[in-house]
């Protein structure tokens, strides 16, 4: 029994020693590489809002420069800059900005078509921290050019006009009338009016002969129906000669409709007026070669009781001429020939030309005759 006990104790002691040695042994482990986060850049702007004050709505851009410094520990790149409208364009450095280095974002703001108080925002995207920055611009746009365009839409050289034509839709031959045309000089240099040329029945007088910088003048346009010695519709030019280097000659067109004033006629004339009648309202000269002239004759008569006068015969095409004697009266029921010459210079094919006859007939003063022709081209 004692021998067995001793053997058992020795076995327990050996087993305990082995367990202790096994506990003290260090297990083998595989080394792991740690991921260190990359250091990011950070932008610090000298300003985040740009106050531009009051500017004119010109086509030229306003340049805004937002300067920045990378105050982070790593490099930073601007990936995009978005503007909130087409009136602004952005430019920026496209390469990475190292730590402690500087750069800038340039904004071009176009004030044209803008008006009043404006606020524009610009969003800056980066690969740094933070990834988004917000910049802005505030100011006031004086829509001076918009007003100039509204009130002076006609541009002639360095000057602007409120209109380039005046109309007198009814001007009696014993009447005078007037209209006004404003001319403006939007530049920073004076423009001098050297001379003014117009037909005898038109006068154009400016308030002053110097268009001072950023100032203007008003032309008084007067028309004298008696001096025109004409009837019907006509268009004339007023030529204003200046020392404007861009375009010295300024033009104002005068459109006049000269009419007979029947209110001054004696009562007998108005009670028994002349009456126009076209006996041949249409004349066909058939076929004619281009660049040739043909003669055509229309016949008219007076079915009224007072003598009828033909005041004018014309055509808007400029291809009709006549040698009619306007001084001779046309008595009642008298047949009169109107002979015209038609110059087939500008047309080809079948054409119809309108001829206007103006008479002293109170019921209607304008009468239309039609000339028809077939214009051909034959190679010689």
Secondary structure, DSSP 8 states (H G I E B T S, - for coil): -HHHHHHHHHHHHHHHHHHHHHHHS-----------------EEES-SEEEEEEEE--SSEEEEEEEEEE-SSS-B-EEEEEESSTTEEEEE--S-B-TT-EEEEEEEEE-TT--EEEEEEEEEEESSSSSEEEEEEEEEEE-HHHHHHHH--EEETTEEES-SEEEEEEEETT-EEEEEEEEEE-SSS-EEEEEEE--TTEEEEES-SEE-TTEEEEEEEEEEHHHH---EEEEEEEEEEE--SS--EEEEEEEEEEE--GGGS-HHHHHT---EEES-SEEEEEEEETT-EEEEEEEEEE-SSS-B-EEEEE-TTS-EEE---TTS-B-TT-EEEEEEEEE-SS--EEEEEEEEEEES-TT-SEEEEEEEEEEE----
